Amino acid sequence: MRDELLAAGLVIELAVVNRTGFDASLALLTAKGTFPVFQDSAEAGVWALHGGTKDDMFVYDAAGTLRAFLDFGGPVEINLSKPEGYTNVKTAWEAALLPLP
């Protein structure tokens, strides 16, 4: 999807925040992609600060404004393995992204 968006002239940056208590999966997540993977901690509490749970997605625009909160298991399908989920996530990102200069 990232390649599709880049080909359309849209810039996208992805990052993952790995849940506290799942430190063992950090290496697997890092090996699966070319995007940064951060490990949450009890001290940082990133998930709690954002009100997110496992597999939720937050889409921010270039100014750092939250444009979409995609709740996994919520009313909008975001499972990327399903055509509807793929389309929903791509549409949310397209709405938040700015064209290349």
BELTA-V8306 format. One record per backbone hydrogen bond with DSSP energy under -1.0 kcal/mol. NH is the residue of the N-H (numbers start at 1). CO is the residue of the C=O. E is the energy in kcal/mol with one decimal. If there is no record, write none. Layout:
nh	co	e
NH	CO	E
NH	CO	E
This chain:
nh	co	e
5	1	-2.5
6	2	-2.6
7	3	-2.3
8	4	-1.2
9	6	-1.9
10	5	-2.7
11	98	-1.3
16	36	-2.1
18	38	-3.5
22	19	-1.9
25	22	-1.8
26	23	-1.6
29	25	-2.4
30	26	-2.4
31	27	-2.1
32	28	-1.2
38	16	-3.4
40	18	-2.4
45	41	-3.2
49	45	-2.4
50	46	-1.8
51	47	-1.1
52	47	-1.8
56	53	-2.1
57	70	-2.6
59	68	-3.0
61	65	-2.2
64	61	-2.0
67	59	-3.5
68	59	-1.7
70	57	-3.5
74	71	-2.8
82	79	-2.0
86	82	-2.7
87	83	-2.4
88	84	-2.5
89	85	-2.5
90	86	-2.5
91	87	-2.6
92	88	-1.9
93	89	-2.3
94	90	-2.8
95	91	-1.9
97	93	-1.5
100	9	-2.7
